[in-house]
Amino acid sequence: MDLSRFPIEPEAVVRRLRRWVECESPSWDGAAVSTMAALAAEDLRGMGARVRSIPGEKGYGDCVLAEFGSSNAGPGVLVLGHLDTVHPKGALAGPMPWREHEGRCYGPGAYDMKSGICLALEAVERLRREGVEPKLPVRFLLTSDEESGSPSTRGLIEKTAREARFVLVPEGSEPNGNLVSGRFPTTRFQVWTFGRPSHALLQRSVGRSAINAMAAILPRIEALNGEACSFTVTYLMAGERVASVPMESYAEIICTARTQDDLDEALVRLQDLGTGEDLGAGDDIDFKVGIKARRPTWTPGDADALLWQRARDLAGGIGLQLDCEMLFGGSDGNITGALGIPTLDALGPVGADAHQHSENIDLSSLVPRGRLMAGLLATLD
């Protein structure tokens, strides 16, 4: 198979991508993600895959498991992606309309990571049309909560990955085009402050405000940032829309570090914030820290290196000079790589500005990146 001439059709990728981007699917909206999962399942069935929809758990959306090739062919290649995005419904009609401009494509989830899945589907479709039979069965697992840290799907990912020989993750590539073989760990922490309610007008002094306590905590969380570990408060919820002193406040913090030991220490440091310090309301405020989700360290091993070398050799044949790196910023590749299953990440299109209104992909990267994906799917054994 001459990859340098392999017929990836960027127009077909963009047509599918637009349909997918226009099906908004924020991670926290289970119904919206389930609608996106149904769309993906329909496309996969139309390509001849055997498809199973997996009901969502913990309020998250449905997942999709699809298989090409014989169901009894043993371990194969798992393409692992996520259908959820960080952008709320309405972003498409507001700050993030679908658009193509100066060789780039914009829209909620276009880069992270619907384009990568669409590109992988294009590679499978073209292999079938060209009569190229992959040496191993190809399976897709498309999950619903990656942007939330995969709190409901980690077990599903681990179970499915253990039945695979290789895992390919078509997350979007950074502007340098590098692939990823290894990622540092992340933890999503939860923080609560609990106060005492009272009438906000008649008995204000009787109450103890959980909002005031959280306001005292947040600058201390920011002050924990350093070389060993980063802390970012990503979500805050508090109070009632009535005339009551608020009794509960909740925040989420995402944390990353170079080692799991540093993240374990981060938990201790967060817990210490609620002891020995005035939270603005004397002794009547309670403070609690929990863990919402973890992603383990994926330290590349020999099998990961061999997979990367295969990708590098294939890329060289189509004029791509790629490097490989270990990155911050978790993906579900953390989970499979930590299991010791050969994993290669960032195989999607080159793009920029993940999680921003300007999130985009470089359309000129579709053909070479699609050829690389097709080469991997066809030749891994």
N, C-alpha and C positions, 0 to 999 in steps of 0.2 A: 504494500500500500504506500503510494507516494503522498505523504502528508502535505508536501508543498503545493500540491494541486487538489487537495481534498475539498469538495464543494460545500463549505459552510456558506449559508445564505443569510447575511446580516438582516435583510429585510424581513425574513421569516421570524428571526429572533425578536426584532423590534415589534412586529405585529402582536406576537404573543405577549411580550413584555408590557405593551400598552394595556392589553386586556387585564393583565395581572395587577399592574400598578393602579388601574382605575377600579379595582376591587380592593378598597382600603381595608386594612387588617391590623389595627393596633393590638399589641400583645395582650393588653388587659381587657379587650372586648372579645370574649369567647365566641359570641354569635358571629361577629364579623370575620374572625379568623376561620371559623367553621365554613362560612360561605366561600372564603378563599380556598379552603381545603377541598370543597366540592368542585370548584372550578379546576383545580389542579388534577383531581381524580378524573374528571371528565376528559381532560387533555391526555392524560396517561392511558386511559382506556381506548381513546381514539388512536393511540399509537400501538395498540395491541398488547399492552401490559396487563398482567393480572393485578388487580388493585384491591386493597383492603383499607377501609376507613376505620380509624381507631378513635373511639369517643374520647373527648377531652376529659381531664380530671382537674379538680381543685378550681373550677371556674374558668379554666383555659379552653381554647378551641380544640377541634378535632385534628388528628394527624393523619397522614397518608403513607401507606407502605405499598410499593409497587415493585413488580418483578418482570424482567424480560429474560427469556431463555427458559430452559427446563427447570421445573420446580424441584427436581431430584438431582440437580447437578452439583450439589454441595456448596461449600463456601465460595463466595464470589466477590465482586467489587460493589461496595456500598457507596452510593452518592448521598451525602448527608447534607440537608439544607433546612432552612426554616422559612415559614410563610408569614410570620408575624413581623411587624415593623414597629418603630418607636413613634410614628406620627399619628396623631388623633384623626378620627373621621372628620372630614371637612377641610383637611389640609389641601386636598386636591382642588377644591373650589376656592381656596383662599391663597395662602402664600406659596403653594407648591403645585401649580398646574402641570399636567403632562405637557412637555414641550421638547422639541428638538431644535438645537441652535448651535451653529458653528461647530458641527461635528460632535456634539455632546447631547445626551439625553437626560432629562430631568423629571423628577416625580417622586412621591413618597414610596420608599422601598426600592427605587430603581437600582440603586447601588447595593444596598444592604437589605436583602440579598436576592431579590426576585430575578435580576438579570442573570446571576450565576446559575440559577436553576434552569431558567429558560435556555441558556447557552448549553447546558448539559443535555437538555432534552433535544435540542437541535443536533448535537453530536450523535445521540442515539438514533434519531430519525434519519440522518444522512448515512450512518453506517448501514442501517437496514436497507435504504434505497440503493446503496452501492453494492449490496450483497456481501458485506463484510460481517462475519460472525465473530463476536468477541469470544476469546478463549475461555472466559469465565462468565457465569450468569451476572447480570447487572441488576442491582436493586436500588430503589430510591426510598429514603425515609425523609419525609418532609414534616417537620415538627411545628408546634404552635406557640412556644413560649421561650424561645432562645433569648429574645431581648429582655425577658424578665429573669434570666439566669437559669432557665430550664428547670424550674423547681418541680414541675409535674412530669417531665419527660425523661429525666436522667436515667431512670430504670429502663425505660423503653429503648433509649439509645444504647445503653450498655448491653442489653439482651440482644438487640439486632446486630450490633457491631461484633459481638463474640461469634456470630455466625458468618462473619465476613473474613476474607483474606486480606483485603485492602479497603481503606476508607479514603474517599476523595471528597473534599469539602469545597464547593464552589463559591465561598465567600468572595466578595470583590477584592481585587488586588489594590494595594496602595499605588500612588502615581509612579513609583519606581518600577512597578511591574513584578516585583519579587514574589516568589512563592514563600510559604510559611511551613516550616518543619519544627514545631515547638512553640509553646506559648506559656507565659507566666501565669500563676494562679490568681484567681479573684474570689472575693467573698462579698455577698450582699447582706449587710447588717440591717437590723430593724431596731429602732429606738422608740420607747414610749415614755411619756411623762404623764402622771396621774395626779390630779388635784382634788379639790372638793367643790361641788357646785353650790351656788347660792343665787338669790335674785340679784341681778346685776345692778338694779337701781335701789332697791330697798335694803338689801343686806350685802352690799358689795364687800365689806370688810370681813364678813364671815367666810366667804369663799376663798379658795386657793387656785389660782389660774394655772392650768397646765400649759397654756400658751406662753405665759411669762416664763415658766420654767424651761420650756423648749427654747425660747429666745435666748436664755442664758447659756444653754448647752451648745447651740449651734456654733458660736464663735470658738468655743473650746475644741469642737470637732475639727474645724478648719485649722486650728493651731497645731493639731497633731501631725499635719503634713510634714514630710521630711524625705530624706534620701531613701530610707528603708521602705517606706510605705506611703501611698497616697490615699486620701479620704475625700470623697465628693458626695455632698448631700444632694440627692436627686429627686426627692419627693417629700412633701410636707402636707399633713392633713390635721386640722384641729378645729375644735369649737362647734357650736350649734348656731343655727340662724334664729335664735330666740334670745330673750333677755336673761341669759344665765351666764354666770362665771364658768368658763369651760373646764370640764373635769378630765379631759383626755386629749393628748396630742401625740401624733405619730410621724416618724420620719424614716426614710430609707437612705442608707449610705452605701455606695459602692467603693470597694477597696481593692487595690492591687499592689503586689510586691514581687520581689524576685524569688522569695522562698515562702513555703508554707509556714515555717517558723515565724517569719515576720507577720504573717496574717494572724496567726494564733496570738502573738503579742498584741496585735491591733485590737483583738477582742478584749483582752485584759485592760488595755488603755481606755477603751470606750467604757467599760464597766466602772473603771475608777473615776470617771467623770461624775458619777452620781453619788460619790462618797466623799465626805469631808469638805464639801463645797456648798455654799448657799445657792439654791436655785431660785431665789427671789421670793420665797414664801415660807421660810422657816422650815419646820420639821414635818409639815403636812403634805409634802410632795413625794410621791414614789417615782422611781426611775427603773426602767428595765431595758435590757439589751438582748436581742435574739438574732438568729441567723436565718435568713430567708433562703439562700442558695449559695452553693460553693462550686467553683470550678477548679479542679486539681491542676497541679503543674504537669505540663506535657514536656518532658525532657526528651529530645530526640535520641533514639537508640540506633543500633546498626541497621535494623530493618527499615526505619524511617529514612536513613541515609541512602539505602539502596533504592528506595522508591523515588526519592528526590533525584538521584543520579539517572534513573530511567527517564524522569520528566525532563531533566536537563539535556539528555542526549536527543530525545524527541524534539525538544524545542530548537536545538541547534540545527536540526534538519529542515526547519521551516523559517530559519533566519532570526529566531528569538534568542537573545543572549540573556539568560535569567540567572539571578542569584537566589539564595535561600536564606532565611533568617528566622530567629526566634523572637516573637513579638509579645508586647503587652496587648491588652484588649482581648478578652476571652472570646472563644467560639465553642461550638460543640466538639470541635476537634480536640480541645483540651481533654474531653471525657474519653474519646476513643484512643487518643495518643497515650494517655495515662494508663490505659488498659494494656498497652504494649502491642496494639494492632497497628501495623504500618499505616500511617496517616499522612496525607499531604493536603495543605490548606491554601486558601487564597487563589484558587484556580479560576475564579470568575473574571469578568472583564476588569480592565484597569479603570479606576474611578477616583473620586475624591469627595470630601465633605460629608462623610457618614454622619447621620443623625442631625444634619443641618438642613435648613430650607433649601440650600443650594446643592444638596446631594445629587451626584451625577455620574454617568459613565462615559468613557471615551469610545465612540462608535467604531473608531478605526481599530480597536483592540479585539473586536468580536471575531473576526476571521482567524487571526493567529491563535487566540486563546481557545476558540472552538476546535481548531485543528489539534491543538495540544490535548484537549480533553478527549477528542475522538481517538487520538493515538494511544492514550493511556487505556481507555475502555477496550480498545481492540487488541492490545498486545500484553496487558498484564496477565500473568499466568502463575 
